[in-house]
Amino acid sequence: MESQPSNIMPSIRTFIAIPCPIEVQERLAKFGEEITEVNPKARLISPFNYHITLAYIGETDTTRVNEIKDLLSFKWEAESFWEINRLGAFSTHKIVYAAGPFSPAIEALGEKVRRLLRQNGFSFDDKPLRPHISLARKASVAPEISFEPIYMSIEKPELFQSGIKINNKLTYIKL
């Protein structure tokens, strides 16, 4: 078996996201049955993985993880809420998600995180921010259901590691 050269640093896949509070996780998880009714092959995402991605960084040198965490140490007061009021689908990516109207707080937080990453030499996926919470994979149709709006507090963003499987399920780990 060949070993890696010593000058190659190990990396992990990372992203920065607003974590989803437990009460919101519980409410959103209830849509699972409706999602699988219209998408029989759908793979529901664990409620513990629900989040709003602000910046997908991707492969990150493990020696720089603490540097990113330090960037996120800014003061953030969760004074605003995001109204989640609809389900949708990214049919090309086969993702069913929950979303709501434009949120100035999420937009400002996303811009701040991305600016800090850029200023400190981190690359990330610079696609426009489209706040949503992914609920299912391998699903291209959102169920047509109405529900009382769910209000999610806009919490301080966290750094997560993706690509981890626990009990054969994709799991995001807060770093």
C-alpha positions as CSV (number, residue, x, y, z in Angstrom):
1,M,0.0,0.0,0.0
2,E,1.3,3.4,-1.0
3,S,1.5,6.2,1.6
4,Q,0.9,9.9,0.9
5,P,3.9,12.1,0.6
6,S,4.5,14.0,3.9
7,N,4.0,17.4,2.3
8,I,0.3,16.7,1.5
9,M,-1.9,18.0,4.2
10,P,-5.1,16.2,5.0
11,S,-8.3,18.0,4.0
12,I,-11.9,17.9,5.0
13,R,-15.0,19.2,3.2
14,T,-16.5,22.2,5.0
15,F,-19.2,24.8,4.8
16,I,-20.5,27.7,6.9
17,A,-24.2,27.6,7.7
18,I,-26.9,28.9,10.1
19,P,-27.9,25.9,12.2
20,C,-31.6,25.1,12.3
21,P,-33.1,25.2,15.9
22,I,-34.6,22.0,17.2
23,E,-38.2,23.3,17.2
24,V,-37.9,24.1,13.5
25,Q,-36.2,20.8,12.8
26,E,-39.2,19.0,14.4
27,R,-41.8,21.0,12.4
28,L,-40.0,20.5,9.1
29,A,-39.4,16.8,9.6
30,K,-43.2,16.3,9.7
31,F,-43.3,17.0,5.9
32,G,-41.4,13.7,5.3
33,E,-44.4,11.6,4.6
34,E,-45.8,14.1,2.1
35,I,-42.4,14.3,0.3
36,T,-42.1,10.6,0.0
37,E,-45.7,10.2,-1.3
38,V,-44.9,12.3,-4.4
39,N,-41.2,11.1,-4.6
40,P,-41.2,7.4,-3.7
41,K,-37.4,7.2,-4.1
42,A,-36.7,10.2,-2.0
43,R,-34.0,10.1,0.7
44,L,-35.1,12.2,3.6
45,I,-32.4,14.3,5.2
46,S,-31.9,13.9,8.9
47,P,-33.5,16.8,10.8
48,F,-30.1,17.2,12.7
49,N,-28.6,18.1,9.3
50,Y,-31.1,21.0,8.5
51,H,-29.3,24.3,8.0
52,I,-29.1,27.4,5.7
53,T,-25.8,27.3,3.8
54,L,-24.0,30.7,3.6
55,A,-20.8,29.6,2.0
56,Y,-19.7,26.2,0.7
57,I,-15.9,26.1,1.1
58,G,-15.3,22.5,0.0
59,E,-12.0,20.8,0.5
60,T,-10.2,22.6,3.4
61,D,-6.7,22.0,4.7
62,T,-7.2,20.8,8.3
63,T,-4.5,23.2,9.5
64,R,-6.8,26.1,8.5
65,V,-10.0,25.0,10.2
66,N,-9.3,27.0,13.4
67,E,-8.6,30.0,11.2
68,I,-12.1,29.8,9.7
69,K,-13.6,29.3,13.2
70,D,-11.8,32.4,14.4
71,L,-13.3,34.4,11.4
72,L,-16.8,33.3,12.7
73,S,-16.1,34.7,16.2
74,F,-17.8,38.0,15.4
75,K,-20.6,39.2,17.6
76,W,-24.1,38.3,16.2
77,E,-27.4,39.1,17.9
78,A,-30.2,36.9,16.6
79,E,-32.7,39.7,16.5
80,S,-34.5,38.6,13.4
81,F,-36.5,35.7,12.2
82,W,-37.0,34.1,8.8
83,E,-40.5,33.1,7.9
84,I,-40.5,29.6,6.3
85,N,-43.7,29.4,4.4
86,R,-43.3,27.1,1.4
87,L,-41.8,23.9,0.0
88,G,-40.0,23.9,-3.3
89,A,-37.7,21.8,-5.4
90,F,-34.5,22.2,-7.3
91,S,-35.5,19.6,-9.9
92,T,-32.1,19.6,-11.7
93,H,-30.4,18.8,-8.4
94,K,-33.3,16.6,-7.1
95,I,-33.6,18.4,-3.8
96,V,-36.9,19.3,-2.0
97,Y,-36.5,22.2,0.3
98,A,-38.3,24.6,2.7
99,A,-37.9,28.3,2.1
100,G,-39.5,31.7,2.6
101,P,-39.3,35.3,1.4
102,F,-36.1,37.3,1.0
103,S,-34.4,38.0,4.3
104,P,-32.2,41.0,4.7
105,A,-30.7,39.5,7.8
106,I,-29.7,36.2,6.0
107,E,-28.4,38.3,3.1
108,A,-26.3,40.5,5.3
109,L,-24.9,37.6,7.3
110,G,-24.0,35.7,4.1
111,E,-22.3,38.8,2.7
112,K,-20.3,39.2,5.9
113,V,-19.2,35.6,6.0
114,R,-18.2,35.6,2.3
115,R,-16.3,38.9,2.7
116,L,-14.3,37.5,5.6
117,L,-13.5,34.4,3.7
118,R,-12.4,36.4,0.7
119,Q,-10.3,38.8,2.7
120,N,-8.5,35.9,4.4
121,G,-7.7,34.0,1.2
122,F,-10.3,31.2,1.4
123,S,-12.0,30.0,-1.8
124,F,-15.6,29.0,-1.8
125,D,-18.5,28.5,-4.1
126,D,-19.5,32.0,-5.0
127,K,-23.0,31.2,-6.5
128,P,-25.7,33.7,-5.4
129,L,-27.1,33.0,-2.0
130,R,-30.5,31.2,-2.2
131,P,-31.6,30.6,1.4
132,H,-33.3,27.3,1.8
133,I,-33.3,24.2,4.1
134,S,-32.9,20.9,2.2
135,L,-35.4,18.3,3.3
136,A,-34.9,15.4,0.8
137,R,-32.5,14.2,-1.9
138,K,-33.4,12.2,-5.0
139,A,-36.7,14.2,-5.0
140,S,-37.7,16.5,-7.8
141,V,-41.3,17.4,-6.9
142,A,-42.3,19.4,-3.8
143,P,-45.6,18.3,-2.3
144,E,-48.4,20.9,-2.6
145,I,-49.3,21.5,1.0
146,S,-50.1,24.6,2.9
147,F,-48.9,25.1,6.4
148,E,-48.7,27.7,9.1
149,P,-45.5,29.7,8.7
150,I,-42.5,28.5,10.7
151,Y,-40.4,31.3,12.2
152,M,-36.7,30.5,12.5
153,S,-34.3,32.7,14.5
154,I,-31.3,33.7,12.5
155,E,-28.6,32.3,14.7
156,K,-24.8,32.9,14.5
157,P,-23.3,30.8,11.6
158,E,-21.1,27.8,12.4
159,L,-18.5,25.8,10.5
160,F,-19.5,22.3,9.6
161,Q,-17.8,19.3,8.1
162,S,-19.6,17.3,5.5
163,G,-19.0,14.0,3.8
164,I,-19.1,12.1,7.1
165,K,-21.2,8.9,7.3
166,I,-22.4,7.6,10.6
167,N,-24.4,4.4,10.6
168,N,-24.4,4.7,6.8
169,K,-26.1,8.1,6.9
170,L,-24.6,11.4,5.7
171,T,-24.0,13.5,8.8
172,Y,-22.8,17.1,9.1
173,I,-20.5,17.7,12.1
174,K,-20.3,21.1,13.8
175,L,-16.6,21.9,14.1
